[in-house]
Amino acid sequence: MDKRILLVEDEPGLVMTLTDRLEVEGYRVENRSDGEAGLEAASGGAYDLILLDVMLPRKSGFDVCRKLRQSRIETPILMLTARS
């Protein structure tokens, strides 16, 4: 399969669980733990999907998504949130 996923999440337990589950399914997962690092990785890498937490340190997931779309990066993004 060899599909690349960027996971931008600051909760270590969730990062470990999602990474393990996705890798078992054949995906290559790269992790970043804050919005700034996530934006930098997403802007410079060719990913098939971005899993993006809404509440991140240094830059919110909404801000990261907005910046990526303004830069014409059209990689699909799934937003993760614990918010109701």
N, C-alpha and C positions, 0 to 999 in steps of 0.2 A: 504494500500500500504506500508507504513512505510519504505520508501526508504530514506537513509541519503545522503544529499548533503553538501559538504563543499564549501562555497563561499568565495573566497579570493579576496577582492575588497576594495579599499580605498576611493571610492566616496560614501559618505553617502546616497545620493539620489538614486543611482543605487542599493545599498545594500537594501534599504527599498523596492524599487519597485520589484526587483527580489525575495527577501524573501517573500513578500506578495503574489506575483503571484504563486510561487512554493508551498507555504504552502496551498493555496487555492486548488491546484491540489493534495494535500495529501502528499507532501514531508516534511521531517524534515530537516531544513536548519540550519547549523552552520556557523557563519561568523568570518572571521579574516581580519584584515585591513592592514597587511603588509606581505612581503614575508617570513620573519623569522618565524612569528607566524603561517602562513599558512603551511610552511614546517613542523614545529613541530606537528601541528594538523594532517596533512596528514600522517605523519610518524607513529603516535601513534593511529590513529583511523581507524575504518573499515567503509569506505564510499563507496557508490555505484557510486558516480560521484564527480569530483572536477571541479568547475567553477573557472578558474584562470585568473586574469587580467595580462596582459603583463607588464604594467608599474606600479610597486609597490614600496613603500618605503622599505628600508633595504635589499631587494633582489628581483631581477626581476622575473617575472613569468617564463621566459625561464630558469633561474637558478634553480628555485624551481622544475620545470618539469624535468630538467636534473638530479638533485639530487634524486628525487623520482624514476626515471627509473634506475639510478645507484644502488639504494637500492633495486631493484627488486619489487618495488611497482607498480602493474599493473592496478590500478584503472583508469578507463577512465577519461580523462582530456579534457575539452573544454576550449580553450583559448579565453579570451575576450580582445578586443583592440579597441581603437579609432584611431589607426594608419592607414594610408592609405596603 
